[in-house]
Amino acid sequence: MRKELRRWLRRLHDELHVTSIFVTHDQEEALEVADRVVLMNRGVVEQVGTPQTVWDHPASPFVYGFLGDVNLFHGRAHEGLLHLDGHLDGVRIDSPEHADAQDAKAFAYVRPHDLDVQRYQPGLSGIVAKLERAIVVGPIARLELLPVEGTPARGHDPLIEAQIASERFVSLGLKEGDTLVVSPKKARVFLTPASATA
């Protein structure tokens, strides 16, 4: 019913050629219906742009976290790399936008579909994690992974969420309890406010 309403609103808007404002807390609804999106946080505008722009280039941690599921990793930014906290193998995320950072506290957001998932093998670079749960429905396999000891501390929720194609899940022969290695293919790194001003 809601999808039908969204289509109807979009058609009506296109036929009447008038400016309209649609207020919603539903991210999917906003991104589907709008030509331009205004994201607000406690009455303050965080970002204005096309749906694709705000999705691809979120301007703030709030925008990144608001638009879909994300994994949050803490670490230290140093000369263009984010070194994740607590990882014995030194997992790093490219962060060229922070090339001038010198051992600054930082964090990275990684969307579940931006994580590469492989079976564990000694020597592989990445976060070693145990597959706690796999939800395979249609073309997507949603994986809930728990980092093993010595991997990044993630605050109150240690689970890492990853999404891979169902075909890849089957071809890897994965099952709950398997040990895997996950590594970010794409991430957005932000300096913590104190580090950004230091």
N, CA, C and O of each residue as an XYZ file, in Angstrom:
792
protein
N       0.824     -1.196      0.000
C       0.000      0.000      0.000
C       0.870      1.261      0.000
O       0.601      2.210     -0.738
N       1.935      1.262      0.851
C       2.803      2.433      0.915
C       3.571      2.615     -0.387
O       3.776      3.743     -0.835
N       3.998      1.507     -1.000
C       4.714      1.606     -2.279
C       3.797      2.185     -3.344
O       4.215      3.018     -4.148
N       2.571      1.751     -3.345
C       1.592      2.259     -4.306
C       1.372      3.752     -4.086
O       1.293      4.514     -5.050
N       1.273      4.172     -2.842
C       1.092      5.590     -2.515
C       2.289      6.398     -2.987
O       2.122      7.497     -3.515
N       3.502      5.867     -2.805
C       4.711      6.574     -3.255
C       4.694      6.758     -4.767
O       5.019      7.836     -5.266
N       4.318      5.712     -5.498
C       4.245      5.814     -6.971
C       3.214      6.860     -7.385
O       3.454      7.660     -8.290
N       2.071      6.844     -6.715
C       1.004      7.793     -7.026
C       1.468      9.229     -6.764
O       1.227     10.115     -7.583
N       2.128      9.460     -5.632
C       2.637     10.800     -5.309
C       3.642     11.269     -6.355
O       3.608     12.422     -6.785
N       4.534     10.370     -6.762
C       5.546     10.724     -7.755
C       4.892     11.072     -9.090
O       5.274     12.052     -9.730
N       3.908     10.273     -9.514
C       3.204     10.549    -10.786
C       2.458     11.875    -10.714
O       2.513     12.667    -11.654
N       1.762     12.123     -9.606
C       1.019     13.363     -9.423
C       1.958     14.563     -9.484
O       1.659     15.561    -10.139
N       3.072     14.461     -8.812
C       4.063     15.541     -8.799
C       4.564     15.826    -10.224
O       4.668     16.985    -10.628
N       4.870     14.773    -10.975
C       5.370     14.937    -12.349
C       4.313     15.526    -13.275
O       4.638     16.317    -14.162
N       3.048     15.147    -13.077
C       1.970     15.640    -13.945
C       1.633     17.106    -13.666
O       1.364     17.866    -14.596
N       1.645     17.505    -12.394
C       1.239     18.871    -12.030
C       2.369     19.889    -12.168
O       2.109     21.088    -12.271
N       3.619     19.425    -12.171
C       4.780     20.316    -12.286
C       4.756     21.425    -11.245
O       4.973     22.592    -11.571
N       4.495     21.069    -10.009
C       4.518     22.044     -8.924
C       5.544     21.601     -7.886
O       5.849     20.417     -7.744
N       6.061     22.585     -7.173
C       6.970     22.271     -6.080
C       6.146     21.761     -4.909
O       5.152     22.377     -4.522
N       6.559     20.650     -4.357
C       5.842     20.113     -3.199
C       6.850     19.699     -2.142
O       7.984     19.337     -2.456
N       6.431     19.755     -0.903
C       7.272     19.344      0.220
C       6.613     18.139      0.873
O       5.433     18.168      1.222
N       7.386     17.095      1.029
C       6.895     15.852      1.619
C       7.764     15.562      2.840
O       8.977     15.397      2.711
N       7.167     15.500      3.997
C       7.901     15.266      5.240
C       7.705     13.818      5.663
O       6.575     13.337      5.749
N       8.816     13.121      5.927
C       8.737     11.719      6.330
C       9.941     11.353      7.179
O      10.991     11.990      7.095
N       9.780     10.330      7.991
C      10.895      9.756      8.747
C      11.373      8.470      8.079
O      12.308      7.829      8.560
N      10.738      8.095      6.979
C      11.054      6.860      6.262
C      12.090      7.172      5.181
O      11.786      7.833      4.188
N      13.327      6.684      5.390
C      14.414      6.980      4.462
C      14.117      6.487      3.049
O      14.337      7.207      2.075
N      13.617      5.254      2.942
C      13.323      4.673      1.636
C      12.298      5.522      0.891
O      12.425      5.766     -0.309
N      11.293      5.961      1.616
C      10.246      6.794      1.043
C      10.829      8.107      0.522
O      10.535      8.517     -0.601
N      11.643      8.755      1.323
C      12.243     10.034      0.934
C      13.120      9.872     -0.298
O      13.035     10.678     -1.225
N      13.954      8.852     -0.323
C      14.880      8.664     -1.438
C      14.153      8.294     -2.725
O      14.620      8.620     -3.816
N      13.015      7.616     -2.605
C      12.270      7.190     -3.792
C      11.416      8.301     -4.382
O      11.292      8.399     -5.603
N      10.827      9.135     -3.540
C       9.865     10.136     -3.996
C      10.534     11.452     -4.405
O      10.063     12.123     -5.323
N      11.617     11.821     -3.739
C      12.162     13.178     -3.861
C      13.105     13.378     -5.039
O      13.777     12.451     -5.492
N      13.134     14.638     -5.529
C      14.179     15.092     -6.448
C      15.351     15.630     -5.636
O      16.512     15.462     -6.007
N      15.021     16.284     -4.517
C      16.018     16.804     -3.573
C      15.597     16.391     -2.171
O      14.417     16.421     -1.821
N      16.581     16.009     -1.384
C      16.331     15.568     -0.019
C      16.992     16.559      0.934
O      18.119     16.997      0.703
N      16.281     16.907      2.006
C      16.842     17.722      3.078
C      16.825     16.850      4.328
O      15.759     16.464      4.809
N      18.003     16.543      4.848
C      18.086     15.729      6.060
C      18.300     16.641      7.251
O      19.234     17.442      7.280
N      17.414     16.507      8.243
C      17.482     17.347      9.424
C      17.725     16.511     10.669
O      17.240     15.386     10.791
N      18.483     17.086     11.585
C      18.793     16.447     12.855
C      18.513     17.457     13.961
O      19.242     18.437     14.112
N      17.465     17.218     14.728
C      17.073     18.107     15.819
C      16.898     19.547     15.342
O      17.340     20.493     15.994
N      16.252     19.690     14.202
C      15.935     21.016     13.679
C      17.054     21.679     12.900
O      16.885     22.802     12.424
N      18.186     21.021     12.758
C      19.327     21.583     12.025
C      19.509     20.799     10.727
O      19.509     19.568     10.731
N      19.664     21.526      9.612
C      19.878     20.876      8.320
C      21.285     20.283      8.286
O      22.273     20.995      8.466
N      21.363     18.981      8.054
C      22.653     18.287      7.977
C      23.162     18.203      6.538
O      24.365     18.296      6.293
N      22.224     18.025      5.572
C      22.641     17.908      4.172
C      21.450     18.125      3.264
O      20.320     17.764      3.591
N      21.728     18.732      2.101
C      20.727     18.911      1.056
C      21.343     18.387     -0.237
O      22.496     18.691     -0.545
N      20.582     17.605     -0.992
C      21.098     17.103     -2.264
C      20.136     16.128     -2.905
O      19.064     15.844     -2.370
N      20.532     15.621     -4.054
C      19.720     14.601     -4.712
C      19.791     13.324     -3.880
O      20.726     13.151     -3.098
N      18.818     12.428     -4.035
C      18.885     11.165     -3.286
C      20.207     10.422     -3.502
O      20.782      9.886     -2.554
N      20.688     10.392     -4.750
C      21.934      9.670     -5.023
C      23.135     10.350     -4.366
O      24.039      9.676     -3.872
N      23.147     11.679     -4.360
C      24.256     12.413     -3.757
C      24.332     12.178     -2.253
O      25.408     11.912     -1.717
N      23.192     12.277     -1.570
C      23.239     12.085     -0.112
C      23.560     10.632      0.245
O      24.151     10.368      1.292
N      23.174      9.687     -0.623
C      23.506      8.277     -0.379
C      24.992      8.024     -0.604
O      25.649      7.379      0.213
N      25.521      8.538     -1.723
C      26.923      8.278     -2.073
C      27.916      9.119     -1.284
O      29.035      8.678     -1.021
N      27.509     10.331     -0.905
C      28.441     11.258     -0.247
C      27.810     11.888      0.992
O      27.580     13.097      1.016
N      27.525     11.087      2.022
C      26.920     11.654      3.229
C      27.848     12.694      3.843
O      29.052     12.466      3.961
N      27.286     13.839      4.236
C      28.080     14.960      4.725
C      28.471     14.829      6.191
O      29.382     15.522      6.645
N      27.805     13.960      6.940
C      28.083     13.867      8.381
C      27.807     12.446      8.868
O      27.148     11.661      8.187
N      28.320     12.130     10.055
C      28.011     10.813     10.625
C      26.512     10.584     10.778
O      26.030      9.469     10.578
N      25.772     11.634     11.133
C      24.317     11.482     11.281
C      23.686     11.023      9.969
O      22.877     10.096      9.962
N      24.053     11.669      8.856
C      23.468     11.330      7.555
C      23.827      9.893      7.187
O      22.980      9.133      6.719
N      25.089      9.530      7.403
C      25.521      8.174      7.051
C      24.722      7.137      7.827
O      24.242      6.155      7.260
N      24.584      7.365      9.129
C      23.869      6.409      9.967
C      22.376      6.391      9.720
O      21.722      5.366      9.914
N      21.828      7.530      9.288
C      20.384      7.631      9.072
C      19.944      6.904      7.804
O      18.847      6.348      7.747
N      20.801      6.913      6.795
C      20.432      6.331      5.498
C      20.870      4.880      5.383
O      21.812      4.568      4.654
N      20.201      4.009      6.088
C      20.461      2.584      5.926
C      21.361      2.016      7.003
O      21.896      2.742      7.841
N      21.518      0.702      6.964
C      22.320     -0.010      7.953
C      23.797      0.278      7.749
O      24.270      0.381      6.618
N      24.523      0.407      8.854
C      25.960      0.639      8.794
C      26.654     -0.119      9.915
O      26.052     -0.429     10.942
N      27.925     -0.410      9.699
C      28.805     -0.927     10.738
C      29.711      0.219     11.163
O      30.179      0.990     10.325
N      29.955      0.330     12.447
C      30.791      1.395     12.980
C      32.068      0.791     13.556
O      32.020     -0.105     14.399
N      33.219      1.299     13.085
C      34.516      0.840     13.573
C      35.294      2.038     14.101
O      35.321      3.093     13.468
N      35.928      1.874     15.265
C      36.730      2.938     15.867
C      38.206      2.676     15.613
O      38.635      1.534     15.448
N      38.966      3.753     15.585
C      40.399      3.599     15.400
C      41.099      4.937     15.471
O      40.592      5.896     16.052
N      42.292      4.984     14.857
C      43.082      6.211     14.838
C      43.493      6.497     13.398
O      44.014      5.634     12.691
N      43.240      7.749     12.987
C      43.611      8.176     11.632
C      45.037      8.725     11.664
O      45.390      9.554     12.502
N      45.832      8.237     10.731
C      47.225      8.692     10.667
C      47.689      8.694      9.214
O      47.810      7.644      8.583
N      47.945      9.891      8.699
C      48.512     10.070      7.357
C      47.764      9.282      6.288
O      48.370      8.562      5.494
N      46.431      9.427      6.279
C      45.631      8.839      5.208
C      45.161      7.419      5.425
O      44.591      6.811      4.520
N      45.392      6.875      6.619
C      44.927      5.520      6.942
C      44.233      5.534      8.294
O      44.662      6.226      9.216
N      43.148      4.758      8.404
C      42.511      4.536      9.707
C      42.959      3.169     10.189
O      42.686      2.153      9.551
N      43.650      3.152     11.322
C      44.102      1.900     11.934
C      43.035      1.503     12.948
O      42.804      2.221     13.921
N      42.384      0.363     12.725
C      41.295     -0.053     13.606
C      41.815     -0.429     14.982
O      42.876     -1.039     15.118
N      41.043     -0.052     16.011
C      41.405     -0.363     17.396
C      41.350     -1.864     17.649
O      40.479     -2.564     17.132
N      42.288     -2.343     18.446
C      42.218     -3.687     18.997
C      42.462     -4.815     18.020
O      42.172     -5.967     18.342
N      42.980     -4.533     16.845
C      43.171     -5.626     15.888
C      44.623     -6.051     15.856
O      45.511     -5.234     15.614
N      44.864     -7.328     16.100
C      46.227     -7.828     16.182
C      46.957     -7.787     14.855
O      48.178     -7.630     14.834
N      46.239     -7.923     13.742
C      46.882     -7.958     12.431
C      46.970     -6.587     11.774
O      47.400     -6.488     10.625
N      46.571     -5.521     12.478
C      46.717     -4.173     11.949
C      45.834     -3.873     10.754
O      46.337     -3.440      9.717
N      44.533     -4.090     10.870
C      43.623     -3.777      9.773
C      43.579     -2.267      9.587
O      43.445     -1.511     10.550
N      43.697     -1.833      8.314
C      43.701     -0.415      7.988
C      42.670     -0.144      6.904
O      42.400     -0.983      6.045
N      42.098      1.067      6.972
C      41.139      1.523      5.969
C      41.705      2.784      5.335
O      42.106      3.711      6.039
N      41.737      2.821      4.012
C      42.208      4.019      3.314
C      41.349      5.208      3.684
O      40.122      5.115      3.727
N      42.006      6.331      3.950
C      41.322      7.556      4.335
C      42.067      8.758      3.766
O      42.572      9.588      4.523
N      42.141      8.862      2.418
C      42.937      9.941      1.816
C      42.456     11.342      2.194
O      43.235     12.295      2.165
N      41.169     11.472      2.550
C      40.654     12.791      2.932
C      41.251     13.267      4.254
O      41.124     14.439      4.609
N      41.904     12.356      4.986
C      42.536     12.721      6.256
C      44.047     12.486      6.184
O      44.659     12.000      7.136
N      44.634     12.840      5.040
C      46.074     12.636      4.833
C      46.917     13.421      5.832
O      48.045     13.028      6.128
N      46.381     14.528      6.356
C      47.132     15.356      7.303
C      46.946     14.920      8.753
O      47.617     15.448      9.640
N      46.058     13.977      9.009
C      45.784     13.551     10.392
C      47.014     12.865     10.981
O      47.700     12.092     10.312
N      47.268     13.167     12.240
C      48.395     12.576     12.954
C      47.880     11.883     14.213
O      47.651     12.532     15.234
N      47.701     10.585     14.140
C      47.263      9.772     15.272
C      46.019     10.356     15.949
O      45.959     10.476     17.173
N      45.025     10.717     15.121
C      43.790     11.334     15.616
C      42.715     10.278     15.816
O      42.592      9.351     15.015
N      41.932     10.416     16.887
C      40.807      9.505     17.096
C      39.832      9.665     15.938
O      39.529     10.779     15.512
N      39.346      8.534     15.437
C      38.445      8.574     14.281
C      37.551      7.344     14.300
O      37.738      6.429     15.100
N      36.573      7.346     13.397
C      35.710      6.184     13.251
C      35.303      6.064     11.792
O      35.325      7.041     11.043
N      34.936      4.866     11.406
C      34.552      4.601     10.019
C      33.192      3.941      9.984
O      32.871      3.084     10.808
N      32.396      4.360      9.007
C      31.133      3.697      8.714
C      31.326      2.842      7.472
O      31.895      3.290      6.477
N      30.848      1.611      7.542
C      30.920      0.701      6.406
C      29.547      0.057      6.241
O      29.027     -0.553      7.175
N      28.967      0.193      5.065
C      27.667     -0.425      4.814
C      27.856     -1.944      4.668
O      28.906     -2.401      4.215
N      26.832     -2.723      5.054
C      26.971     -4.185      5.005
C      27.377     -4.728      3.631
O      28.126     -5.703      3.555
N      26.892     -4.108      2.541
C      27.244     -4.616      1.213
C      28.639     -4.177      0.768
O      29.121     -4.607     -0.280
N      29.293     -3.312      1.569
C      30.649     -2.864      1.255
C      31.712     -3.651      2.015
O      32.860     -3.217      2.109
N      31.334     -4.798      2.553
C      32.292     -5.674      3.219
C      32.564     -6.892      2.343
O      31.638     -7.542      1.857
N      33.837     -7.191      2.150
C      34.235     -8.401      1.433
C      34.296     -9.537      2.450
O      34.820     -9.358      3.549
N      33.767    -10.694      2.093
C      33.714    -11.841      3.000
C      34.451    -13.013      2.354
O      34.182    -13.382      1.211
N      35.396    -13.596      3.120
C      36.140    -14.759      2.648
C      36.259    -15.770      3.785
O      36.135    -15.428      4.961
N      36.499    -17.004      3.409
C      36.792    -18.015      4.430
C      38.139    -17.667      5.066
O      39.033    -17.137      4.406
N      38.266    -17.971      6.341
C      39.516    -17.667      7.052
C      40.659    -18.511      6.518
O      40.536    -19.721      6.331
N      41.778    -17.834      6.279
C      43.040    -18.493      5.964
C      44.129    -17.680      6.638
O      44.083    -16.451      6.596
N      45.113    -18.329      7.263
C      46.207    -17.570      7.879
C      46.861    -16.656      6.843
O      47.096    -17.050      5.701
N      47.146    -15.442      7.267
C      47.796    -14.488      6.370
C      46.842    -13.543      5.664
O      47.277    -12.529      5.120
N      45.542    -13.852      5.657
C      44.585    -12.939      5.030
C      44.430    -11.695      5.889
O      44.314    -11.784      7.111
N      44.429    -10.545      5.249
C      44.247     -9.295      5.977
C      42.764     -9.015      6.129
O      42.004     -9.111      5.165
N      42.356     -8.671      7.331
C      40.966     -8.355      7.583
C      40.586     -8.649      9.013
O      41.437     -8.961      9.847
N      39.310     -8.549      9.286
C      38.782     -8.786     10.625
C      38.330    -10.242     10.696
O      37.462    -10.667      9.934
N      38.913    -10.990     11.600
C      38.553    -12.400     11.764
C      37.277    -12.457     12.607
O      37.207    -11.885     13.695
N      36.282    -13.151     12.085
C      34.985    -13.187     12.765
C      34.319    -14.542     12.565
O      34.568    -15.251     11.589
N      33.461    -14.874     13.530
C      32.704    -16.129     13.466
C      31.310    -15.817     12.928
O      30.684    -14.845     13.350
N      30.826    -16.633     12.004
C      29.486    -16.473     11.450
C      28.473    -16.969     12.480
O      28.325    -18.171     12.701
N      27.778    -16.014     13.104
C      26.798    -16.337     14.140
C      25.455    -16.731     13.532
O      24.797    -17.661     13.999
N      25.057    -16.005     12.477
C      23.738    -16.245     11.886
C      23.762    -15.854     10.426
O      24.397    -14.866     10.056
N      23.086    -16.609      9.604
C      22.952    -16.294      8.177
C      21.477    -16.314      7.814
O      20.771    -17.287      8.081
N      21.022    -15.230      7.204
C      19.642    -15.144      6.735
C      19.706    -15.044      5.216
O      20.084    -14.007      4.670
N      19.339    -16.113      4.546
C      19.419    -16.151      3.086
C      18.002    -16.125      2.539
O      17.242    -17.080      2.697
N      17.658    -15.010      1.890
C      16.328    -14.839      1.312
C      16.498    -14.226     -0.071
O      17.061    -13.141     -0.209
N      16.017    -14.912     -1.078
C      16.124    -14.386     -2.441
C      17.578    -14.230     -2.852
O      18.386    -15.130     -2.628
N      17.921    -13.084     -3.458
C      19.274    -12.918     -3.999
C      20.323    -12.494     -2.968
O      21.509    -12.433     -3.292
N      19.908    -12.201     -1.735
C      20.828    -11.656     -0.736
C      20.975    -12.591      0.467
O      20.003    -13.176      0.947
N      22.227    -12.715      0.939
C      22.511    -13.415      2.194
C      22.979    -12.365      3.194
O      23.986    -11.692      2.973
N      22.243    -12.229      4.295
C      22.610    -11.295      5.357
C      23.331    -12.084      6.436
O      22.805    -13.062      6.970
N      24.543    -11.644      6.748
C      25.381    -12.364      7.696
C      25.586    -11.537      8.958
O      25.848    -10.337      8.886
N      25.465    -12.183     10.116
C      25.781    -11.559     11.394
C      27.050    -12.227     11.895
O      27.089    -13.437     12.114
N      28.094    -11.412     12.073
C      29.416    -11.926     12.400
C      29.883    -11.372     13.739
O      29.656    -10.201     14.045
N      30.525    -12.201     14.526
C      31.053    -11.783     15.811
C      32.575    -11.829     15.749
O      33.154    -12.898     15.556
N      33.231    -10.673     15.911
C      34.698    -10.669     15.854
C      35.283    -11.600     16.915
O      34.773    -11.692     18.032
N      36.361    -12.285     16.545
C      37.035    -13.145     17.518
C      37.921    -12.281     18.394
O      38.127    -11.103     18.101
N      38.447    -12.854     19.464
C      39.273    -12.104     20.410
C      40.423    -11.415     19.686
O      41.052    -11.993     18.799
N      40.690    -10.163     20.081
C      41.797     -9.427     19.474
C      41.393     -8.605     18.279
O      42.238     -7.923     17.699
N      40.121     -8.640     17.882
C      39.674     -7.831     16.759
C      38.967     -6.583     17.272
O      38.751     -6.461     18.478
N      38.601     -5.656     16.396
C      38.150     -4.339     16.849
C      36.988     -4.372     17.836
O      35.996     -5.075     17.642
N      37.145     -3.584     18.906
C      36.048     -3.383     19.843
C      35.035     -2.475     19.163
O      35.407     -1.487     18.531
N      33.745     -2.812     19.293
C      32.737     -2.058     18.557
C      31.659     -1.491     19.478
O      30.507     -1.334     19.073
N      32.040     -1.185     20.715
C      31.063     -0.583     21.606
C      30.070     -1.600     22.135
O      30.423     -2.756     22.369
N      28.820     -1.171     22.327
C      27.818     -2.020     22.966
C      27.340     -3.159     22.074
O      26.869     -4.175     22.585
N      27.448     -3.018     20.759
C      26.986     -4.072     19.845
C      28.173     -4.588     19.042
O      28.593     -3.949     18.077
N      28.716     -5.735     19.430
C      29.914     -6.227     18.747
C      29.644     -6.844     17.377
O      30.589     -7.097     16.630
N      28.374     -7.094     17.022
C      28.080     -7.766     15.756
C      28.454     -6.916     14.549
O      28.261     -5.700     14.544
N      28.985     -7.567     13.540
C      29.240     -6.952     12.243
C      28.209     -7.536     11.293
O      28.017     -8.751     11.244
N      27.547     -6.669     10.538
C      26.561     -7.117      9.555
C      27.154     -7.007      8.161
O      27.678     -5.960      7.781
N      27.068     -8.093      7.401
C      27.563     -8.112      6.026
C      26.465     -8.632      5.115
O      25.606     -9.407      5.536
N      26.502     -8.200      3.868
C      25.571     -8.715      2.851
C      26.376     -9.171      1.653
O      27.236     -8.450      1.146
N      26.083    -10.379      1.210
C      26.704    -10.892     -0.005
C      25.605    -11.530     -0.854
O      24.505    -11.791     -0.367
N      25.908    -11.772     -2.101
C      24.947    -12.437     -2.974
C      24.725    -13.868     -2.485
O      25.656    -14.529     -2.027
N      23.490    -14.334     -2.588
C      23.175    -15.713     -2.182
C      24.045    -16.715     -2.925
O      24.461    -17.726     -2.359
N      24.321    -16.430     -4.205
C      25.166    -17.333     -5.001
C      26.555    -17.455     -4.394
O      27.124    -18.546     -4.351
N      27.108    -16.325     -3.918
C      28.438    -16.364     -3.297
C      28.379    -17.148     -1.982
O      29.286    -17.920     -1.673
N      27.321    -16.946     -1.224
C      27.148    -17.679      0.035
C      27.178    -19.186     -0.234
O      27.846    -19.939      0.476
N      26.452    -19.612     -1.261
C      26.390    -21.040     -1.610
C      27.736    -21.513     -2.130
O      28.200    -22.587     -1.750
N      28.378    -20.719     -3.003
C      29.646    -21.157     -3.595
C      30.753    -21.264     -2.541
O      31.648    -22.098     -2.671
N      30.698    -20.422     -1.490
C      31.683    -20.533     -0.417
C      31.355    -21.678      0.539
O      32.193    -22.076      1.349
N      30.126    -22.208      0.443
C      29.711    -23.307      1.315
C      29.669    -22.905      2.778
O      30.054    -23.683      3.652
N      29.201    -21.687      3.050
C      29.221    -21.174      4.418
C      28.123    -21.783      5.279
O      27.041    -22.130      4.804
N      28.445    -21.898      6.571
C      27.457    -22.342      7.549
C      27.744    -21.641      8.868
O      28.869    -21.216      9.133
N      26.715    -21.530      9.683
C      26.882    -20.871     10.977
C      27.958    -21.581     11.783
O      28.024    -22.809     11.817
N      28.805    -20.778     12.433
C      29.937    -21.314     13.188
C      31.251    -21.219     12.441
O      32.311    -21.350     13.052
N      31.212    -20.992     11.115
C      32.441    -20.872     10.325
C      33.221    -19.622     10.733
O      32.642    -18.618     11.148
N      34.539    -19.707     10.606
C      35.402    -18.550     10.835
C      35.696    -17.902      9.485
O      36.117    -18.566      8.538
N      35.465    -16.597      9.419
C      35.603    -15.846      8.172
C      36.524    -14.651      8.375
O      36.882    -14.304      9.501
N      36.894    -14.038      7.278
C      37.646    -12.783      7.304
C      36.838    -11.764      6.520
O      36.475    -12.001      5.368
N      36.556    -10.626      7.150
C      35.825     -9.554      6.475
C      36.733     -8.340      6.373
O      37.495     -8.036      7.291
N      36.639     -7.654      5.244
C      37.435     -6.442      5.055
C      36.616     -5.421      4.275
O      35.912     -5.769      3.327
N      36.715     -4.156      4.681
C      35.957     -3.107      4.005
C      36.462     -2.866      2.586
O      37.660     -2.696      2.359
N      35.525     -2.853      1.630
C      35.857     -2.462      0.254
C      35.723     -0.955      0.097
O      36.405     -0.338     -0.721
N      34.827     -0.369      0.900
C      34.554      1.056      0.848
C      34.115      1.487      2.230
O      33.346      0.787      2.888
N      34.601      2.640      2.675
C      34.254      3.141      4.003
C      34.262      4.658      3.975
O      34.846      5.265      3.078
N      33.617      5.266      4.954
C      33.669      6.717      5.132
C      34.209      6.966      6.517
O      33.626      6.538      7.513
N      35.340      7.670      6.575
C      36.026      7.914      7.828
C      35.762      9.345      8.294
O      35.828     10.292      7.510
N      35.462      9.480      9.580
C      35.247     10.786     10.207
C      36.183     10.897     11.406
O      36.351      9.935     12.156
N      36.795     12.072     11.589
C      37.562     12.336     12.793
C      36.591     12.654     13.919
O      35.547     13.262     13.683
N      36.928     12.244     15.155
C      36.058     12.622     16.266
C      36.176     14.134     16.441
O      37.218     14.708     16.125
N      35.120     14.791     16.942
C      35.145     16.253     17.042
C      36.376     16.815     17.737
O      36.926     17.815     17.276
N      36.831     16.203     18.841
C      38.015     16.708     19.535
C      39.248     16.615     18.657
O      40.084     17.519     18.665
N      39.376     15.509     17.884
C      40.540     15.345     17.002
C      40.477     16.305     15.828
O      41.505     16.800     15.366
N      39.257     16.572     15.339
C      39.109     17.433     14.167
C      39.535     18.861     14.472
O      39.981     19.577     13.575
N      39.405     19.283     15.723
C      39.746     20.658     16.071
C      41.153     20.775     16.631
O      41.685     21.877     16.761
N      41.757     19.636     16.964
C      43.094     19.680     17.567
C      44.153     20.047     16.549
O      45.333     20.128     16.888
